């Protein structure tokens, strides 16, 4: 499965310390394992959330690709 990253994700991700980056990167590579929930709403394709300690990663996926959309702390990700 191919994993691609949005510019928004890359910009925010680059500001995090290296140890947090590696933790988030490991969690992304272990999708679909982990604390994943489908977000409610009428989004097509559906958006999922991956929890990594106090941070959240939003992504959508299909059979061929996982597209990582955003990463942020849990208080700011849903704004």
C-alpha positions in Angstrom: 0.0 0.0 0.0 1.3 3.5 -0.9 1.4 6.2 1.7 1.4 9.8 0.5 1.6 13.0 2.6 -0.1 16.4 2.1 1.9 19.6 2.2 -0.1 20.6 5.3 1.1 17.5 7.1 4.7 17.9 6.0 4.9 21.5 7.1 3.5 20.8 10.6 5.4 17.5 11.0 8.7 19.1 10.3 8.3 21.4 13.4 8.1 18.5 15.9 11.1 17.1 17.8 12.8 14.1 16.2 11.6 11.7 18.9 8.0 12.7 18.3 8.5 12.5 14.5 9.7 8.9 14.8 6.7 7.9 17.0 4.2 9.4 14.6 6.0 7.9 11.6 6.0 4.4 13.2 2.2 4.7 13.9 1.5 5.8 10.3 3.5 2.8 9.0 1.5 0.5 11.2 -1.9 1.6 9.8 -4.5 -0.1 10.0 -3.3 -1.3 13.5 -3.6 1.3 16.2 -6.3 3.5 17.7 -8.2 4.4 14.5 -11.7 5.8 14.3 -13.8 6.9 11.3 -14.8 10.6 11.6 -18.5 11.3 11.4 -19.9 13.4 8.6 -20.6 13.1 4.9 -17.0 13.1 3.7 -16.3 11.1 0.5 -13.8 9.5 0.9 -14.3 9.0 4.6 -11.7 10.5 6.9 -10.1 8.5 9.7 -8.2 9.6 12.8 -5.2 7.9 14.2 -4.3 8.7 17.8 -0.6 8.9 18.7 -0.3 9.9 22.4 -1.8 13.5 22.6 -1.5 14.0 18.8 -4.0 13.1 16.1 -3.3 12.2 12.4 -6.1 12.6 9.9 -6.1 10.5 6.8 -8.2 8.8 4.2 -7.5 5.5 2.5 -8.7 3.2 -0.2 -7.4 -0.1 -1.5 -4.3 1.3 -3.1 -3.3 4.4 -1.1 -3.3 6.0 2.3 -3.3 9.8 2.1 -2.1 11.5 5.3 -3.9 14.9 5.5 -3.0 16.6 8.8 -1.2 16.1 12.2 -1.8 18.3 15.2 -2.5 18.2 19.0 -5.9 16.8 19.9 -7.2 20.3 20.8 -6.3 21.9 17.4 -6.7 19.1 14.9 -10.5 19.3 14.4 -10.6 23.1 13.9 
